[in-house]
Amino acid sequence: MEINDSVLRRIVEEVIKGMAAPSAGPAARPATAGEGEVALVEKGPAQQGRDATEVVVGITPAFGKRLTKSIIGVPYQVIIRELLAGIEEGGAKSRVIRVMKTADCAFVGYEAAKLSGSGVGVGVQTRGTAVIHHKDLLPLSNLELFSQSPVMTGDVFRAIGRNAARYAKGETPVPVPTLQDPMARPRYQAKSAVMHTEECKFVVDDAKSIELEVQFKGGN
């Protein structure tokens, strides 16, 4: 079959439609954070944090908007719930911002870290890639990197939140253990490319990050 622009466009539309469809798989279920909706309400430009126990979670421009599930079907609500629950368990406070000027995970995490009162931030893309960053590191350096989005479950996001909180308190936690799937790249490469392309459509060059109020509706 010849792959022309029309065929490619239909393939992309089907992938996006599949990402928006309800998922009943185990990866879409929260670990222990409860059920219910999560609303991300924009509150204006993100401010510099002053609380030394704060961890800022930075999300990408399309997170929870055009794209609402990770590459393996974990809803964005679960990602947010688990990250914030982990930060609380680790003894820190949390704040969420939407970084508008980039969809790159490392730079999203770096921006979050720079705005965090503790200097520690978490960056997460919709497809599930994540990073724990510190403001004193170079943008492409990090405290912990989670580059394989197909192995990122709710449990992993919760552990990321706990470790980020421990870094914020000056501790040196054991890095979060994650699975390695050698077949993840060939199996998910096309879908990852489509998701990243959609994410980048929402990028606004030189735009300020946006402060978000996380509203939990229903659940435990």
Residue pairs with C-beta under 8 A, 6 or more apart in sequence:
1 7
12 194
12 197
15 190
15 191
15 194
16 194
16 198
19 67
19 68
19 69
19 191
19 195
20 68
20 69
23 69
23 73
23 75
25 72
25 73
27 70
27 72
27 73
27 74
27 153
27 154
28 69
28 73
28 74
28 75
28 78
29 78
29 154
30 78
30 81
30 82
30 154
31 82
31 153
31 154
31 155
31 158
32 85
32 158
33 78
33 81
33 82
33 85
33 154
33 158
33 219
33 220
34 81
34 219
34 220
35 218
35 219
35 220
36 77
36 216
36 217
36 218
36 219
36 220
37 77
37 216
37 217
37 218
37 219
38 76
38 77
38 80
38 81
38 214
38 215
38 216
38 217
39 214
39 215
39 217
40 59
40 64
40 80
40 96
40 98
40 212
40 213
40 214
40 215
41 212
41 213
41 214
41 215
42 98
42 210
42 211
42 212
43 210
43 211
43 212
43 213
44 210
44 211
45 208
45 209
45 210
45 211
46 97
46 115
46 208
46 209
46 210
46 211
47 115
47 211
48 115
48 117
49 56
49 95
49 115
49 116
49 117
49 118
50 117
51 93
51 117
51 118
52 117
52 118
52 168
53 91
53 92
53 93
53 117
53 118
53 168
53 169
54 92
54 93
54 94
54 95
54 116
54 117
54 118
54 168
55 87
55 92
55 93
55 94
55 95
55 116
55 118
55 120
55 121
55 122
55 161
55 164
55 165
55 168
56 94
56 95
56 96
56 97
56 112
56 113
56 115
56 116
56 120
56 121
56 122
57 80
57 83
57 84
57 87
57 94
57 95
57 96
57 97
57 112
57 121
57 122
57 124
58 96
58 97
58 98
58 99
58 108
58 109
58 111
58 112
58 121
58 122
58 123
58 124
58 209
59 80
59 96
59 97
59 98
59 99
59 108
59 123
59 124
59 126
59 212
60 98
60 99
60 102
60 103
60 105
60 108
60 124
60 125
60 126
60 199
60 202
61 98
61 99
61 100
61 103
61 199
61 202
61 203
61 204
62 103
62 126
62 198
62 199
62 201
62 202
63 76
63 98
63 124
63 125
63 126
63 199
64 76
64 80
64 126
65 202
66 198
66 199
66 201
66 202
67 76
67 126
67 127
67 195
67 198
67 199
68 75
68 76
68 126
69 75
69 76
69 126
70 76
70 79
70 126
70 127
70 128
70 149
70 152
71 127
71 128
71 149
71 150
71 188
71 191
71 192
71 195
72 128
72 149
72 150
72 152
72 153
74 128
74 152
74 153
74 154
74 157
76 126
78 154
78 157
79 124
79 128
79 154
79 157
80 96
80 214
81 154
81 216
82 154
82 155
82 157
82 158
82 161
83 94
83 122
83 124
83 157
83 158
83 160
83 161
84 94
84 96
84 161
84 214
85 158
85 161
86 157
86 158
86 159
86 160
86 161
86 162
86 163
86 164
86 165
87 93
87 94
87 161
87 162
87 164
87 165
88 94
88 161
88 165
89 158
89 161
89 162
89 165
90 161
90 162
90 163
90 164
90 165
90 166
90 168
90 169
91 165
91 166
91 169
92 118
92 164
92 165
92 168
92 169
94 161
95 116
95 211
96 212
96 214
97 111
97 112
97 115
97 209
97 210
97 211
97 212
98 209
98 210
98 212
99 107
99 108
99 111
99 112
99 123
99 209
100 202
100 203
100 204
100 207
100 208
100 209
100 210
101 111
101 203
101 204
101 205
101 206
101 207
101 209
102 108
102 111
102 203
103 125
103 196
103 199
103 200
103 202
103 203
105 123
105 124
105 125
105 129
105 130
105 131
106 123
106 131
106 133
106 139
106 140
106 142
106 145
107 123
107 139
108 123
108 124
108 125
108 131
109 121
109 122
109 123
109 124
109 130
109 131
109 132
109 133
109 142
110 121
110 123
110 133
110 135
110 137
110 139
111 121
111 123
111 209
112 121
112 122
112 123
112 133
113 119
113 120
113 121
113 133
113 134
113 135
113 137
114 121
114 135
115 121
115 209
116 135
116 168
118 167
118 168
118 169
119 134
119 135
119 136
119 168
120 132
120 133
120 134
120 135
120 143
120 164
120 167
120 168
121 132
121 133
121 134
121 135
121 164
122 130
122 131
122 132
122 133
122 160
122 161
122 164
123 130
123 131
123 133
124 130
124 131
124 157
125 149
125 196
125 199
126 195
126 199
127 149
127 192
127 195
127 196
127 199
128 146
128 149
128 150
128 152
129 146
129 147
129 148
129 149
129 152
130 145
130 146
130 152
130 157
130 160
131 142
131 143
131 144
131 145
131 146
132 142
132 143
132 144
132 145
132 160
132 163
132 164
132 167
133 142
133 143
134 142
134 143
134 167
137 143
143 167
144 160
144 163
144 175
144 176
146 152
146 156
146 160
146 176
146 178
148 178
148 179
148 180
148 181
148 184
149 184
149 188
149 192
150 181
150 184
150 187
150 188
151 178
151 179
151 180
151 181
151 184
152 178
156 176
156 178
159 176
160 176
162 173
163 173
163 175
163 176
166 172
166 173
167 173
